[in-house]
Amino acid sequence: MTSVGIACWIMGILSAISFAFNLYPQYRKAKKTHETGLTYGFFALAFMGNIGAAIFVLYTNLQTGDFQWPLYGNYGTATYFTTRLFIMRIKFGK
């Protein structure tokens, strides 16, 4: 792998981690204040985006045989925090 390839791989992993944890601050705030401030539309789009993209990546990976493991962690973590926030939204009613 070339130095450009390595740099792109590292950038991809860091980006996947950043995207996966982008809901963590909102999760902590909601846990503390008992209010999410998020709409059901947000959750619908977040679930559709994360799950749909993960299915697309899995399909293309199965076709090419080149698995992009950081993306699975990305979508799995993002879906986890979206699910936790959704449960809080229902529980707190806000």
C-alpha positions as CSV (number, residue, x, y, z in Angstrom):
1,M,0.0,0.0,0.0
2,T,1.3,3.4,-0.9
3,S,1.6,6.3,1.6
4,V,-1.4,7.9,0.0
5,G,-3.3,4.7,0.5
6,I,-2.3,4.5,4.1
7,A,-3.3,8.1,4.7
8,C,-6.7,7.5,3.1
9,W,-7.2,4.4,5.2
10,I,-6.4,6.3,8.4
11,M,-8.6,9.2,7.4
12,G,-11.4,6.8,6.7
13,I,-11.1,5.1,10.1
14,L,-11.0,8.5,11.9
15,S,-14.0,9.7,9.9
16,A,-16.0,6.5,10.6
17,I,-15.2,6.9,14.4
18,S,-16.2,10.6,14.3
19,F,-19.4,9.9,12.5
20,A,-20.3,6.9,14.7
21,F,-20.0,8.9,17.9
22,N,-21.6,12.1,16.6
23,L,-24.7,11.4,18.7
24,Y,-22.8,10.7,21.9
25,P,-22.9,14.3,23.2
26,Q,-26.7,14.4,22.6
27,Y,-27.0,11.0,24.3
28,R,-25.2,12.3,27.4
29,K,-27.2,15.5,27.5
30,A,-30.5,13.6,27.2
31,K,-29.5,11.2,30.0
32,K,-28.7,14.1,32.2
33,T,-31.6,16.5,31.4
34,H,-34.3,13.8,30.6
35,E,-35.1,15.6,27.4
36,T,-33.9,14.7,23.9
37,G,-35.2,17.7,21.9
38,L,-35.3,15.4,18.8
39,T,-38.3,14.7,16.6
40,Y,-39.6,11.4,15.5
41,G,-38.7,12.4,11.9
42,F,-35.1,12.7,13.0
43,F,-35.2,9.1,14.3
44,A,-36.9,7.8,11.2
45,L,-34.3,9.4,8.9
46,A,-31.4,8.3,11.1
47,F,-32.5,4.7,11.2
48,M,-33.2,4.6,7.5
49,G,-29.9,6.2,6.7
50,N,-27.8,4.0,8.9
51,I,-29.5,0.7,8.2
52,G,-29.9,1.4,4.4
53,A,-26.2,2.4,4.0
54,A,-25.1,-0.6,6.0
55,I,-27.1,-2.9,3.7
56,F,-25.6,-1.2,0.6
57,V,-22.1,-1.5,2.0
58,L,-22.6,-5.2,2.8
59,Y,-24.1,-5.8,-0.7
60,T,-21.2,-4.1,-2.5
61,N,-18.7,-5.9,-0.2
62,L,-20.2,-9.3,-1.0
63,Q,-20.0,-8.4,-4.7
64,T,-16.3,-7.3,-4.6
65,G,-15.0,-9.4,-1.7
66,D,-13.4,-6.3,-0.3
67,F,-14.9,-5.8,3.2
68,Q,-14.8,-2.3,4.7
69,W,-14.8,-3.2,8.3
70,P,-14.7,0.4,9.7
71,L,-18.0,1.2,8.1
72,Y,-19.7,-1.7,9.9
73,G,-18.5,-0.3,13.2
74,N,-19.6,3.1,12.1
75,Y,-23.1,2.2,11.3
76,G,-23.4,-0.2,14.2
77,T,-22.3,2.4,16.7
78,A,-24.5,5.2,15.2
79,T,-27.5,2.8,15.2
80,Y,-26.8,2.0,18.8
81,F,-26.8,5.6,19.9
82,T,-29.9,6.4,17.8
83,T,-31.7,3.5,19.4
84,R,-30.7,4.7,22.9
85,L,-31.9,8.2,22.1
86,F,-35.1,6.9,20.6
87,I,-35.8,4.9,23.8
88,M,-35.1,8.1,25.9
89,R,-37.4,10.1,23.6
90,I,-40.3,7.7,24.3
91,K,-39.5,7.4,28.0
92,F,-39.2,11.2,28.6
93,G,-41.8,12.3,26.1
94,K,-39.7,15.2,25.0
